[in-house]
Amino acid sequence: MRNYLESVDTDWFNQRLVGVLVAVVLAFTVLSIRLLYLQLFEGRELRRLSEINSIRLQDIDAPRGMICDRNGTTVVDNRPAFNVYIILKDAKPIDETVARLGQLLNESPETLMATIQENRKRGGYTPVLLREDIGRDTMAAIEVHKFELPGVQVRVSPRRHYIYDTHAAHLLGYMGEISQEELQGSPFDDCKGGDFIGKFGIEKAYEAHLRGKRGGRQVEVNATGQVVRVLKTVPAQPGQNIFLTIDEELQKRAEALLQDRVGAAVAVEPDTGRILAMASSPAFDPNLFVTGMTRDQWNELVSNPFRPLENKATQAEYPPASTYKIVTALAGLEEKVIDAKTTFYCPGFYKYGNRAYRCWKKSGHGEVDLVKALAESCDVYFYQVGEALGVDRMAKYARAFGLGAATGISLDREGKGLIPTSDWKKKRFGVPWQGGENLSIAIGQGFNLVTPLQMASLAAAVGNGGTRYSPYVIEKIQTADGVVTFQNSPREDGKIKLHAENLALVRQALWQVVNDPKGTAWQSRIQGLHFSGKTGTAQVVSMPKASDGSSGEIDALPKDHAWFVAYAPSENPKIAISVIIEHGEHGSSAAAPVASALIQAYLGDNQP
């Protein structure tokens, strides 16, 4: 080696040594310039990015306002739900993290990755929701294995909870994920994708009151995205609590009486318009809309021929049948077509033109006056009153009672019903009104359509002496701190112009419907409590088909709809009721017993 070094040219060595030193100096110079550039020109931006990596903003969901009955009994509240999120920038290596998380969630990594792929464009620091409402055990398992799951977070948020499942489902409504179209609308300025909002019933109608204001917190996270400390918190503001006018016990009783039937029952306070109960059957479980339902569960709901998602109390429209005779009777008296002494003979049919219009009682009622005609529901009597009145005069009184128009109750999709006139038919079908149609209208058939809520309001107005009140279901709204922000009060929709003696005559007849042995609702009378009412049997023109087009069980029930409207006690009524039982066949046997049971349940020991 020594000989070799001695043999190397010294100048040649020195030249290369200098070259190496120059290269090193140049490299350090470039690095220094780059470092200087980053410090002076990009330092602020790099500092900001660094802070983003360590300091995050997290939303705090606001608890939705609770819903209570008029006595303060909570029927809808919130429960904690544990949701799993992943932040992609922190979740490295992503494949290993997702695989381990899938084991804990009992979910395939492919399914989790599919969710991640759908949300990749939202940004690496935006939490991606992987699984909702995992339960406390799964949450605990994830927390224990936190060190193996970089970027995975479990956050708790309030979730809607309908305490009694199907109870008052149509009134309370349900919630659903906000749509892209809704996000564009001003009422949802403070919402974001993935939020749940009211979609039906009270939940929808009072969304602005029930939805609180979202809060947030600033947190510091470590290299794996786990929160190490909270820097600042802005608490969420809970939504306002709603108190209904509903009497919880009466509501439960109404639902129990409608179980395994198709129909509705509405009870109102006659001298205020407060809704005491509103039941629709069959019902659905609103919790399914929050927790998520299977495709089979959804298909079962929407294809059910008995329409469980429909609030039959406010949305469904039926011919009022013989309950409409209350209107025909008052119209006949007010228009002086009949009086208390007017009688007609009923042989079981009435001949009009070439057609015989039959009475429900084939053998006929014989000679009948108004009180007997109402008490025993004689069709022939009312055929002749209707013939004398004509459709337009009958419509005048029907509309005065609020029939054929939405009541304005604060529930969406309310049905209007239909009260026909001669002009309406001309415009609708282009043909004039026919005299024979007056006969059908007079007994509540033909084009007549009403909702159970409208008929409950009619019964209330007859019971209270002729005043129409707007029905309402909200008693008050107050903040979580108990500050009342809205207090409802009865609102008159008008006084129906009726002579007192005419109304008294009709009320006497309605009393006999229930309390006279020949009355059509005699079997539903209550010992010691007099109430008044009117039965009805609405003809069913056609029957719905099952979802698969087959007739199934439905055609096995080609029966008429059963109606009953009532108020109680007969003097100074405290409750007015309408009941419709689809395919119940007879109002006297199917609907009247339901109303009678509700009256007994509500008045109970408070009977006069």
Buried (B, 14 or more C-beta within 10 A) or exposed (E): EEEEEEEEEEEEEEEEEEEEEEEEEEEEEEEEEEEEEEEEEEEEEEEEEEEEBEEBEBBBBBBBBBBBBBEEBEBBBBEEBBBBBBBBBBBBEBEBBBBBBBEBBEBEBEBBBEBBEEBEEEEEBEBBEBBBBBEEEBBEBBEEBEEBBBBBBBBEBBBBBBBBEBBBBBBBBBBBBBEEEBBEEEEBEEBEEEBBBBBBBBBBBBBEBBBBEBBBBBBEBEEBBBEEEEEEEEEBBBBBBBBBBBBBBBBBBBBEBBEEBBBBBBBBBBBBBBBBBBBBBBBBBBBBBBEEBEEEEEEBBEEBBBBBBBBBBBBBBBBBBBBBBBBBBBBBBBBEBBEEEBBBEBBBBBEBEEEEBBBBBEEBBBEBBBBBBBBBBBBBBBBBBBBBBBBBBBBBBBBBBBBBBBBEBBBBEBBBBBBBBBEBBEEEEEEEBEEBBBBBBBBBBBBBBBBBBBBBBBBBBBBBBBBBBBBBBBBBBBBBEEEEEBEBEEEEBEEBEBEEEBBEBBBBBBBBBBBBEEBBBBEBBBEEBBBBBBBBBBEBEEBEEBEEEEEEEBEEEEBBBBBBBBBBBBEEBBBBBBBBBBBBBBBBBBBBBBBBBBBBBBBEEEBE
